Amino acid sequence: MALGTYIINGAGVSALKTKTFRIPEVPNEDKKSGVSYLGTPVYSNLKIRPFSYEDLDGNIISIKKGVTINSVSFTITQTKNIVTTPIQGRNGTEKEYVSDGDFQIEISGSIVSESNNYPEEDVNELIEICKAPIPIPSDSLISEYLNWFGIHTIVIESYDFPQGEGTRNQQNFSISAISDIPIQFETDEF
């Protein structure tokens, strides 16, 4: 709201009579991640950098380019692991809090081409990322929104690329994933 002088009057403020108020201007501290092709601010995007993994046949598969998606929306859900025990002669159950469960992550968005052409290269890259049978490594997954929840590594469970009518330069998608915390074992016995 701009700095200015405002006169407030009406039934709800009759006790105040008619007074003049000055509202100071608050600096805009929005932190945007970038700017979209249309010039609008992007506040939460998803970037997956290149990474490699070894498939079951021993071949090295490389995600060469990675993908940046500026029009993305996240839904984060977390469950709790709770043990419930029924007690004879008592209504309800005894609850024992065990731990937090994995985060359930729903990612939906659109891959949009700057030109009028279908964004084939970026779509193929995202499909290859979704097909990877490994967690997306923390150094490859970049999303400020996911980081707010402490999510740095995800495992993709399913994905969907529906065809859309009336658009030529965009591909909608949705991805279902769960959070992952890599465990590293250290041993000298091999």
VEXDREN-2710 file (C-alpha; in Angstrom, 1 decimal):
% VEXDREN-2710
k/r/px/py/pz
1/MET/0.0/0.0/0.0
2/ALA/1.4/3.4/-0.9
3/LEU/2.2/6.0/1.7
4/GLY/-0.7/8.4/1.9
5/THR/-3.4/10.1/3.9
6/TYR/-6.6/8.2/4.4
7/ILE/-9.9/9.3/6.0
8/ILE/-11.8/6.5/7.7
9/ASN/-15.5/7.0/8.4
10/GLY/-18.5/4.9/8.7
11/ALA/-20.7/3.0/11.2
12/GLY/-17.9/0.7/12.4
13/VAL/-15.6/3.5/13.3
14/SER/-18.1/6.0/14.8
15/ALA/-16.2/5.8/18.2
16/LEU/-13.1/7.1/16.4
17/LYS/-15.0/10.0/14.9
18/THR/-13.5/11.0/11.6
19/LYS/-9.7/11.0/11.9
20/THR/-6.8/11.1/9.5
21/PHE/-4.4/8.2/9.5
22/ARG/-1.0/7.9/7.9
23/ILE/0.0/4.4/6.8
24/PRO/3.8/4.0/6.2
25/GLU/4.9/2.3/3.1
26/VAL/6.3/-1.2/3.8
27/PRO/9.2/-2.2/1.6
28/ASN/8.5/-5.1/-0.7
29/GLU/10.7/-7.9/0.6
30/ASP/9.5/-10.6/-1.7
31/LYS/12.3/-12.8/-2.7
32/LYS/11.7/-14.1/-6.2
33/SER/13.7/-17.0/-7.7
34/GLY/13.6/-15.5/-11.2
35/VAL/11.4/-14.3/-14.0
36/SER/9.1/-16.4/-16.3
37/TYR/9.0/-16.1/-20.1
38/LEU/6.1/-13.7/-19.7
39/GLY/8.1/-11.5/-17.4
40/THR/6.1/-12.4/-14.2
41/PRO/8.0/-13.2/-11.0
42/VAL/8.7/-16.8/-10.1
43/TYR/8.7/-17.5/-6.4
44/SER/9.1/-21.3/-6.3
45/ASN/10.6/-23.3/-9.1
46/LEU/12.1/-26.8/-9.5
47/LYS/15.5/-27.4/-10.9
48/ILE/17.0/-30.8/-11.4
49/ARG/20.7/-30.7/-12.4
50/PRO/22.4/-33.4/-14.4
51/PHE/23.4/-36.6/-12.7
52/SER/24.4/-40.2/-13.5
53/TYR/23.6/-43.6/-12.2
54/GLU/24.3/-47.2/-13.0
55/ASP/21.5/-49.4/-14.3
56/LEU/21.0/-53.1/-13.5
57/ASP/23.1/-54.1/-16.5
58/GLY/26.0/-52.0/-15.3
59/ASN/25.5/-49.3/-17.9
60/ILE/26.1/-45.7/-16.9
61/ILE/23.0/-43.6/-17.6
62/SER/23.4/-39.9/-17.7
63/ILE/20.9/-37.1/-17.3
64/LYS/22.9/-34.7/-19.4
65/LYS/21.1/-31.4/-19.4
66/GLY/18.7/-31.4/-16.4
67/VAL/15.6/-29.3/-16.4
68/THR/14.3/-26.1/-14.9
69/ILE/10.6/-25.7/-14.4
70/ASN/9.3/-22.2/-13.5
71/SER/5.6/-23.0/-13.4
72/VAL/5.4/-25.6/-10.6
73/SER/3.2/-26.2/-7.6
74/PHE/4.0/-28.4/-4.6
75/THR/1.7/-30.2/-2.1
76/ILE/3.6/-31.6/0.9
77/THR/2.0/-34.0/3.3
78/GLN/3.7/-35.7/6.2
79/THR/2.4/-38.7/8.1
80/LYS/3.5/-39.9/11.6
81/ASN/4.5/-43.4/12.5
82/ILE/2.4/-44.1/15.6
83/VAL/1.9/-47.4/17.4
84/THR/-1.6/-47.8/18.9
85/THR/-2.3/-50.5/21.6
86/PRO/-5.8/-51.4/22.7
87/ILE/-6.2/-51.6/26.5
88/GLN/-8.7/-54.0/28.0
89/GLY/-11.5/-52.2/29.9
90/ARG/-10.6/-48.8/28.5
91/ASN/-12.1/-46.9/25.6
92/GLY/-9.8/-45.9/22.8
93/THR/-6.1/-47.0/22.5
94/GLU/-2.8/-46.1/24.0
95/LYS/-0.7/-44.1/21.5
96/GLU/3.0/-44.3/21.4
97/TYR/4.7/-41.7/19.1
98/VAL/7.4/-43.5/17.2
99/SER/8.7/-41.1/14.5
100/ASP/7.9/-38.9/11.6
101/GLY/7.0/-40.7/8.4
102/ASP/8.2/-39.8/4.9
103/PHE/6.9/-36.6/3.3
104/GLN/4.4/-37.3/0.5
105/ILE/5.2/-34.8/-2.3
106/GLU/2.9/-34.0/-5.2
107/ILE/4.5/-31.8/-7.9
108/SER/2.4/-30.5/-10.7
109/GLY/3.3/-28.0/-13.3
110/SER/4.0/-27.2/-17.0
111/ILE/7.1/-27.3/-19.1
112/VAL/6.8/-24.3/-21.4
113/SER/8.8/-23.6/-24.5
114/GLU/9.9/-20.0/-25.3
115/SER/9.0/-20.6/-28.9
116/ASN/5.8/-21.8/-30.4
117/ASN/7.2/-25.4/-30.7
118/TYR/6.6/-28.3/-28.3
119/PRO/9.3/-28.4/-25.6
120/GLU/10.4/-31.9/-26.7
121/GLU/14.0/-31.8/-25.3
122/ASP/12.9/-30.7/-21.8
123/VAL/10.0/-33.2/-21.7
124/ASN/12.3/-36.1/-22.7
125/GLU/14.8/-35.0/-20.1
126/LEU/12.1/-34.9/-17.4
127/ILE/10.8/-38.4/-18.5
128/GLU/14.3/-39.8/-18.2
129/ILE/14.6/-38.2/-14.7
130/CYS/11.3/-39.8/-13.7
131/LYS/12.4/-43.2/-15.0
132/ALA/15.6/-43.2/-12.9
133/PRO/15.5/-46.1/-10.4
134/ILE/17.4/-44.2/-7.8
135/PRO/16.6/-41.3/-5.5
136/ILE/17.2/-37.9/-7.1
137/PRO/20.5/-36.8/-5.5
138/SER/20.5/-33.9/-3.1
139/ASP/23.1/-32.0/-5.1
140/SER/20.9/-32.3/-8.2
141/LEU/17.5/-31.4/-6.7
142/ILE/17.1/-27.7/-6.2
143/SER/13.9/-26.2/-4.8
144/GLU/13.7/-23.6/-2.1
145/TYR/10.2/-24.7/-1.2
146/LEU/11.3/-28.3/-0.6
147/ASN/14.2/-27.1/1.4
148/TRP/11.9/-25.3/3.9
149/PHE/10.6/-28.7/4.9
150/GLY/14.1/-30.2/5.1
151/ILE/13.6/-32.2/1.9
152/HIS/16.8/-32.6/-0.1
153/THR/16.4/-36.0/-1.8
154/ILE/13.3/-37.6/-3.3
155/VAL/12.2/-40.9/-4.8
156/ILE/9.7/-40.6/-7.6
157/GLU/6.9/-43.1/-7.2
158/SER/4.7/-42.2/-10.2
159/TYR/4.4/-39.6/-12.9
160/ASP/1.8/-38.4/-15.4
161/PHE/2.1/-36.5/-18.7
162/PRO/-1.4/-35.7/-20.0
163/GLN/-2.0/-34.3/-23.4
164/GLY/-3.5/-30.9/-23.4
165/GLU/-5.9/-29.3/-25.9
166/GLY/-5.2/-25.9/-27.4
167/THR/-1.6/-25.5/-26.5
168/ARG/1.4/-26.2/-28.7
169/ASN/4.3/-25.0/-26.6
170/GLN/3.5/-26.5/-23.2
171/GLN/3.4/-30.0/-21.6
172/ASN/1.6/-30.4/-18.2
173/PHE/2.8/-33.0/-15.8
174/SER/2.4/-34.3/-12.3
175/ILE/4.8/-36.3/-10.2
176/SER/4.2/-38.2/-7.0
177/ALA/7.3/-38.7/-4.8
178/ILE/8.4/-39.4/-1.3
179/SER/11.2/-37.8/0.7
180/ASP/14.4/-39.9/1.3
181/ILE/17.2/-39.6/3.7
182/PRO/20.2/-41.5/2.4
183/ILE/21.9/-43.9/4.8
184/GLN/25.6/-44.5/4.4
185/PHE/27.1/-47.5/6.1
186/GLU/30.8/-47.4/7.1
187/THR/32.5/-50.7/7.6
188/ASP/36.0/-52.1/7.1
189/GLU/34.7/-55.7/6.7
190/PHE/34.6/-56.4/3.0
END
